[in-house]
Amino acid sequence: MQIGAVAKRIGLSVDAIRFYERSNLLPCASRTNGGFRQYGNGEVESLRFIRRAKGLGFTLHEIRELLEIRQSELQACAPVRRRLKQKLACVHVKLADLARLEHELSSALRSCDRALRKKRAHCPLLKAKKSSEEEHAK
């Protein structure tokens, strides 16, 4: 199967497939006499796996490690489980950070709303930012 057909079938771009090849996540495809890349079922399945792992938030380095586990004869679940737990812990940290950011943005928006109701000329967020920068300069 040629690269365009594989890309369409899996939902990846041709450039992404070429990138995965250059990154050694996927072995270099065999070529036709005309120089077109040819992919077999094994490569297609690997690309599906890469796409799924990328969707779960794994980095290219982590995906490479998962591919190595996948290609081993043992295919032990314990190291994969450990990586999933680590990824989940990272997601929890990001969610907490996002909750704090949501709170700060909501608070800033309420300050702006109050200033607009009082028809103030200056934005409280910009004013607070300026005085905060002055403190850092001291």
Number of C-alpha atoms within 10 A of each C-alpha: 13 14 19 14 13 22 17 11 11 13 12 15 14 14 12 13 19 16 13 16 14 12 13 12 20 20 13 15 16 12 12 10 7 6 8 13 16 16 18 12 10 10 17 18 12 17 22 17 16 22 18 13 17 14 10 12 16 18 12 16 11 14 19 17 16 20 18 13 16 16 11 10 8 8 14 11 10 9 13 15 11 11 15 15 12 12 15 14 12 13 13 12 12 12 12 12 12 12 12 12 12 12 12 12 12 12 13 14 14 12 15 18 14 14 16 14 9 9 9 11 8 11 14 18 14 11 11 11 11 11 11 11 11 10 9 7 7 5
